[in-house]
């Protein structure tokens, strides 16, 4: 991992970037309390936080990762008995977050993955900070079927009616949140964070990041079987970057195909150094796209992703990206495009142009989000 000084530090450097949309201020300047994952520029929470600052808003961070790490109970018996969080840590988080918000008196409280926020806290905050609008940002799916994670959503599901606005990823979320008493729900379309995700000249990509085919991600859902099939049955020259793969059988059968997680600049180098980048989605989350959907074309990488309605809407199949519906189709297209270098380069170039022309940037998404928030406070 590179030191933070080696990573573009904020959206300040958008000016002059060939793949960067201009950052225009949206409406009046607002005071925003931002609670989320803010470990560094490689995290999507940090990228959204920075974009709000560049939109001209006074944004104050509240780091919740440490609370989440300490709150999760690790012992299997706790899970068996229905416990997921250490209640003392949950209460500590709510107490300290509420105190910070009361001190700041913000116009907006933007809470990302607010898994520890209790409904009582939001109820009290409504009286202590009456002019604040409470916004939940939720990328995961509280109503999905990911095994063993039902209890992690308990506090959040109870708190849903107490938020003024929920930003969600899927159309199905809109209906589900409504059934849970949400006041207002708005779909949020993700995007690539400029200037981090951009093409890197081939000569600047170290040899260790050059691959025929790569996938960057964790071992979730059907992708484990698909990766195993591609490696073992189809003998695809695939390199996988990510954590927790050592818990799978395929890792132990093909250890040389697996590498540690990559973030920030190294992640960009993997995309730019790969002839083909795979884009698996999460079926347990009911996802139709992921951050890779935008990040790979933004780097002028060749995107070979699962065929979903969202992917087919975002990119023209066979012209701006390629898609597959089975491991057999995926393997066939990998073999074909590894041979067809000129066609592969043309599709990657077209995908990059589509990213810019349609402005699939995170900056645009955050500007749109703020318009929805400001419509509630005027």
C-alpha positions as CSV (number, residue, x, y, z in Angstrom):
1,X,0.0,0.0,0.0
2,X,1.3,3.5,-0.8
3,X,1.5,6.2,1.7
4,X,-1.3,8.7,1.6
5,X,1.0,11.4,0.2
6,X,1.2,9.3,-3.0
7,X,-2.5,9.4,-3.5
8,X,-4.5,12.3,-4.9
9,X,-5.7,14.0,-1.7
10,X,-9.0,15.6,-2.7
11,X,-11.2,16.7,-5.5
12,X,-9.2,20.0,-5.6
13,X,-7.2,18.5,-8.4
14,X,-10.2,18.1,-10.7
15,X,-9.3,21.2,-12.6
16,X,-7.4,20.2,-15.7
17,X,-8.1,16.5,-15.4
18,X,-9.3,15.2,-18.8
19,X,-11.8,12.8,-17.2
20,X,-13.1,15.1,-14.5
21,X,-16.5,16.8,-14.4
22,X,-16.4,20.4,-13.2
23,X,-17.4,20.9,-9.5
24,X,-20.1,23.5,-9.3
25,X,-21.5,24.7,-6.1
26,X,-25.1,23.5,-5.5
27,X,-27.4,25.9,-3.7
28,X,-26.6,27.6,-0.5
29,X,-23.7,26.6,1.7
30,X,-24.7,24.1,4.3
31,X,-23.2,22.9,7.6
32,X,-23.0,19.1,7.3
33,X,-22.2,16.5,10.0
34,X,-20.8,13.5,8.2
35,X,-20.6,10.1,9.9
36,X,-19.0,7.3,8.0
37,X,-15.9,5.3,7.0
38,X,-13.1,7.8,6.7
39,X,-10.0,5.8,6.9
40,X,-8.4,7.3,3.8
41,X,-8.8,8.3,0.2
42,X,-9.2,4.7,-0.9
43,X,-12.6,4.5,0.9
44,X,-15.8,5.5,-0.8
45,X,-16.9,7.4,2.4
46,X,-13.8,9.6,2.3
47,X,-14.5,10.3,-1.4
48,X,-18.1,11.3,-0.8
49,X,-17.0,13.5,2.2
50,X,-14.4,15.3,0.0
51,X,-16.9,15.9,-2.7
52,X,-19.3,17.6,-0.3
53,X,-16.5,19.9,0.8
54,X,-15.7,20.7,-2.9
55,X,-19.3,21.5,-3.5
56,X,-18.8,24.4,-1.0
57,X,-20.3,22.9,2.1
58,X,-18.9,23.1,5.6
59,X,-18.4,19.4,6.4
60,X,-17.4,18.0,9.7
61,X,-16.3,14.3,10.0
62,X,-17.3,11.8,12.6
63,X,-15.3,8.6,12.3
64,X,-17.5,5.6,13.0
65,X,-15.3,2.7,11.9
66,X,-13.6,2.3,15.3
67,X,-17.0,2.0,17.0
68,X,-18.2,-0.6,14.5
69,X,-15.1,-2.6,14.9
70,X,-15.4,-2.7,18.7
71,X,-19.1,-3.2,18.7
72,X,-19.3,-6.4,16.7
73,X,-19.4,-9.5,18.9
74,X,-17.0,-12.2,17.5
75,X,-17.9,-15.2,19.6
76,X,-20.1,-17.7,17.7
77,X,-22.3,-18.2,20.8
78,X,-23.3,-14.6,20.8
79,X,-24.5,-15.0,17.2
80,X,-26.4,-18.2,18.2
81,X,-28.2,-16.3,20.9
82,X,-29.2,-13.5,18.6
83,X,-26.6,-11.0,19.6
84,X,-24.5,-9.1,17.2
85,X,-23.3,-5.9,18.9
86,X,-21.8,-5.0,22.3
87,X,-24.5,-2.8,23.8
88,X,-22.0,-0.8,25.8
89,X,-20.2,0.2,22.6
90,X,-23.6,1.0,20.9
91,X,-24.6,3.3,23.7
92,X,-21.1,4.9,23.7
93,X,-21.4,5.6,19.9
94,X,-24.9,7.1,20.3
95,X,-24.0,9.2,23.2
96,X,-20.8,10.7,21.6
97,X,-22.4,11.1,18.2
98,X,-25.4,13.0,19.7
99,X,-23.1,15.2,21.7
100,X,-21.1,16.1,18.6
101,X,-24.2,16.9,16.7
102,X,-25.7,19.1,19.5
103,X,-22.4,21.0,19.6
104,X,-22.2,21.5,15.9
105,X,-25.9,22.3,15.3
106,X,-25.7,21.3,11.6
107,X,-28.2,21.8,8.8
108,X,-27.7,18.2,7.7
109,X,-26.6,15.0,9.5
110,X,-25.4,12.6,6.8
111,X,-25.0,9.1,8.3
112,X,-23.4,6.4,6.2
113,X,-24.2,2.7,7.1
114,X,-25.7,3.9,10.4
115,X,-25.8,0.4,11.8
116,X,-25.4,1.5,15.5
117,X,-27.8,4.5,15.5
118,X,-30.7,3.9,17.8
119,X,-34.2,5.3,17.2
120,X,-34.1,6.9,20.7
121,X,-31.0,9.0,19.7
122,X,-32.7,10.3,16.6
123,X,-35.9,11.1,18.6
124,X,-33.9,13.1,21.1
125,X,-31.8,14.8,18.4
126,X,-35.0,16.0,16.7
127,X,-35.8,18.1,19.8
128,X,-32.2,19.2,20.5
129,X,-31.3,20.1,16.9
130,X,-34.7,20.9,15.4
131,X,-33.5,22.4,12.2
132,X,-31.3,19.5,11.2
133,X,-32.3,17.1,8.4
134,X,-31.3,13.5,9.0
135,X,-30.0,11.6,6.0
136,X,-29.2,7.9,5.8
137,X,-26.8,6.6,3.1
138,X,-27.1,2.9,2.7
139,X,-25.2,1.0,0.0
140,X,-25.8,-2.5,1.4
141,X,-29.2,-4.2,1.4
142,X,-30.9,-4.6,4.7
143,X,-33.5,-6.8,3.0
144,X,-31.1,-9.0,1.1
145,X,-30.4,-12.7,1.9
146,X,-26.8,-12.6,2.9
147,X,-26.3,-15.4,5.4
148,X,-25.8,-14.6,9.0
149,X,-26.2,-10.9,8.8
150,X,-29.8,-10.4,9.8
151,X,-29.1,-9.2,13.3
152,X,-26.7,-6.5,12.2
153,X,-29.6,-4.5,10.8
154,X,-31.8,-4.5,14.0
155,X,-31.0,-0.9,15.2
156,X,-31.1,0.5,11.6
157,X,-34.5,-1.1,10.7
158,X,-36.0,0.4,13.9
159,X,-34.6,3.8,13.1
160,X,-35.8,4.0,9.5
161,X,-38.9,6.1,10.2
162,X,-36.9,8.7,12.1
163,X,-34.7,9.8,9.1
164,X,-35.9,12.6,6.8
165,X,-34.3,11.0,3.7
166,X,-32.8,7.7,2.8
167,X,-30.4,7.4,-0.1
168,X,-30.5,3.8,-1.5
169,X,-29.0,1.9,-4.3
170,X,-31.8,-0.3,-5.8
171,X,-35.4,0.2,-7.0
172,X,-36.4,-2.6,-4.7
173,X,-35.1,-0.6,-1.7
174,X,-37.5,2.2,-2.4
175,X,-40.5,-0.2,-1.8
176,X,-38.9,-2.0,1.1
177,X,-38.0,1.2,3.0
178,X,-41.5,2.5,2.4
179,X,-43.0,-0.6,4.0
180,X,-40.7,0.1,7.0
181,X,-42.1,3.6,7.4
182,X,-39.5,5.7,5.6
183,X,-40.6,9.3,5.1
184,X,-38.7,9.8,1.9
185,X,-36.4,7.5,-0.2
186,X,-34.2,8.5,-3.1
187,X,-32.1,6.3,-5.4
188,X,-28.4,7.2,-5.4
189,X,-26.4,6.2,-8.4
190,X,-22.7,5.6,-7.6
191,X,-19.9,6.8,-9.7
192,X,-16.1,7.0,-10.1
193,X,-14.1,9.4,-7.9
194,X,-11.9,11.7,-10.0
195,X,-9.0,12.3,-10.0
196,X,-8.1,8.9,-8.5
197,X,-9.7,6.8,-11.2
198,X,-8.1,7.8,-14.5
199,X,-6.1,6.2,-17.2
200,X,-2.4,5.5,-16.4
201,X,0.1,5.2,-19.3
202,X,1.1,1.6,-19.8
203,X,4.8,2.5,-19.2
204,X,3.9,3.7,-15.7
205,X,2.3,0.4,-14.6
206,X,4.8,-1.8,-12.7
207,X,5.1,-5.4,-14.0
208,X,3.7,-6.8,-10.8
209,X,0.3,-5.3,-11.7
210,X,0.2,-6.5,-15.3
211,X,-2.2,-9.3,-15.9
212,X,-4.2,-10.9,-18.7
213,X,-7.4,-11.0,-16.6
214,X,-8.0,-9.7,-13.0
215,X,-10.8,-9.4,-10.5
216,X,-10.6,-7.1,-7.4
217,X,-13.1,-8.1,-4.7
218,X,-14.1,-10.4,-1.9
219,X,-15.5,-14.0,-2.0
220,X,-19.2,-13.3,-1.9
221,X,-22.1,-15.4,-3.2
222,X,-22.0,-17.0,-6.6
223,X,-18.7,-15.3,-7.6
224,X,-16.8,-17.9,-5.5
225,X,-18.1,-20.8,-7.7
226,X,-17.6,-18.7,-10.8
227,X,-14.0,-17.8,-10.0
228,X,-13.3,-21.5,-9.2
229,X,-14.8,-22.5,-12.5
230,X,-12.8,-20.0,-14.5
231,X,-9.6,-21.0,-12.8
232,X,-9.9,-24.8,-12.6
233,X,-12.3,-25.9,-15.4
234,X,-11.6,-23.2,-18.0
235,X,-8.0,-22.6,-17.0
236,X,-8.3,-18.8,-17.4
237,X,-5.1,-16.8,-16.5
238,X,-7.0,-14.9,-13.8
239,X,-5.5,-13.0,-10.9
240,X,-7.7,-12.2,-7.9
241,X,-7.1,-9.4,-5.4
242,X,-9.0,-9.4,-2.1
243,X,-9.3,-10.5,1.5
244,X,-10.9,-13.6,2.9
245,X,-10.3,-15.8,-0.1
246,X,-8.2,-18.0,2.1
247,X,-11.5,-19.2,3.5
248,X,-12.4,-20.8,0.2
249,X,-11.4,-24.1,-1.3
250,X,-10.4,-22.6,-4.6
251,X,-7.8,-20.5,-2.9
252,X,-6.0,-23.5,-1.5
253,X,-6.2,-25.2,-4.9
254,X,-4.8,-22.2,-6.9
255,X,-2.9,-20.1,-4.4
256,X,-0.7,-18.5,-7.0
257,X,-3.8,-16.9,-8.5
258,X,-4.7,-14.9,-5.3
259,X,-3.1,-11.7,-4.0
260,X,-3.7,-9.4,-1.1
261,X,-6.2,-6.5,-1.3
262,X,-5.3,-3.4,-3.3
263,X,-6.5,0.1,-2.7
264,X,-6.2,3.6,-4.1
265,X,-3.3,3.9,-6.6
266,X,-2.5,0.2,-6.6
267,X,-6.1,-0.6,-7.4
268,X,-5.9,1.8,-10.3
269,X,-2.7,0.2,-11.5
270,X,-4.3,-3.2,-11.5
271,X,-7.1,-2.0,-13.7
272,X,-4.7,-0.2,-16.1
273,X,-2.3,-3.1,-16.1
274,X,-5.0,-5.7,-16.9
275,X,-6.1,-6.6,-20.4
276,X,-9.5,-7.6,-19.1
277,X,-11.1,-6.6,-15.7
278,X,-14.0,-8.7,-14.5
279,X,-17.1,-7.1,-12.9
280,X,-19.1,-9.5,-10.6
281,X,-22.0,-8.2,-8.6
282,X,-23.4,-9.4,-5.3
283,X,-26.5,-11.5,-5.7
284,X,-27.2,-11.6,-1.9
285,X,-27.4,-7.8,-2.1
286,X,-29.6,-8.0,-5.2
287,X,-27.1,-5.7,-6.9
288,X,-27.1,-4.9,-10.6
289,X,-23.8,-2.9,-10.6
290,X,-20.9,-2.1,-8.3
291,X,-18.3,0.6,-7.9
292,X,-16.2,-1.4,-10.4
293,X,-18.8,-0.8,-13.0
294,X,-17.7,2.9,-13.2
295,X,-14.1,2.7,-11.9
296,X,-12.9,0.2,-14.6
297,X,-14.1,2.3,-17.6
298,X,-13.0,5.5,-15.9
299,X,-9.4,4.1,-16.0
300,X,-10.0,3.1,-19.7
301,X,-10.0,-0.6,-18.6
302,X,-11.8,-3.3,-20.5
303,X,-14.9,-4.1,-18.5
304,X,-16.3,-7.7,-18.8
305,X,-19.2,-7.7,-16.3
306,X,-22.2,-9.8,-15.5
307,X,-25.2,-9.0,-17.8
308,X,-27.7,-7.1,-15.7
309,X,-30.4,-4.5,-16.6
310,X,-28.3,-1.7,-15.0
311,X,-25.1,-2.7,-16.9
312,X,-26.9,-2.8,-20.2
313,X,-28.4,0.6,-19.5
314,X,-25.1,2.2,-18.5
315,X,-23.0,0.7,-21.4
316,X,-23.7,-0.6,-24.9
317,X,-22.9,-4.3,-25.0
318,X,-20.1,-5.1,-27.5
319,X,-19.3,-1.4,-28.1
320,X,-18.5,0.1,-24.7
321,X,-18.2,-3.0,-22.5
322,X,-18.8,-6.7,-22.6
323,X,-21.2,-8.8,-20.5
324,X,-21.8,-12.5,-19.6
325,X,-24.5,-14.5,-18.1
326,X,-22.6,-17.7,-17.3
327,X,-19.0,-18.8,-16.6
328,X,-19.0,-20.5,-20.0
329,X,-19.8,-17.2,-21.8
330,X,-17.3,-15.4,-19.6
331,X,-14.5,-17.8,-20.4
332,X,-15.4,-17.7,-24.2
333,X,-15.3,-13.9,-24.2
334,X,-12.0,-13.8,-22.3
335,X,-10.4,-16.1,-24.8
336,X,-11.8,-14.1,-27.7
337,X,-10.8,-10.7,-26.4
338,X,-7.3,-11.7,-25.3
339,X,-6.7,-12.5,-29.0
340,X,-8.5,-9.4,-30.4
341,X,-6.2,-6.7,-29.0
342,X,-7.4,-3.9,-31.3
343,X,-11.1,-4.6,-30.7
344,X,-10.5,-4.8,-27.0
345,X,-8.7,-1.5,-27.0
346,X,-11.5,0.1,-29.0
347,X,-14.2,-1.1,-26.6
348,X,-12.2,0.1,-23.6
349,X,-11.8,3.5,-25.3
350,X,-15.5,3.7,-26.0
351,X,-16.4,2.8,-22.5
352,X,-14.1,5.5,-21.2
353,X,-15.8,8.1,-23.5
354,X,-19.2,6.9,-22.3
355,X,-18.1,7.5,-18.7
356,X,-17.2,11.1,-19.5
357,X,-20.1,11.9,-21.9
358,X,-22.7,10.5,-19.5
359,X,-20.8,11.9,-16.5
360,X,-20.7,8.8,-14.4
361,X,-18.7,10.6,-11.8
362,X,-19.2,10.5,-8.0
363,X,-19.0,14.3,-8.1
364,X,-22.2,14.5,-10.2
365,X,-23.9,12.0,-8.0
366,X,-23.1,14.0,-4.8
367,X,-24.3,17.2,-6.5
368,X,-27.6,15.6,-7.3
369,X,-27.9,14.2,-3.8
370,X,-27.5,17.7,-2.3
371,X,-30.2,19.1,-4.6
372,X,-32.6,16.6,-3.0
373,X,-31.5,17.5,0.5
374,X,-31.8,21.3,-0.2
375,X,-35.3,20.8,-1.6
376,X,-36.3,19.8,2.0
377,X,-34.8,22.8,3.7
378,X,-36.0,25.7,1.6
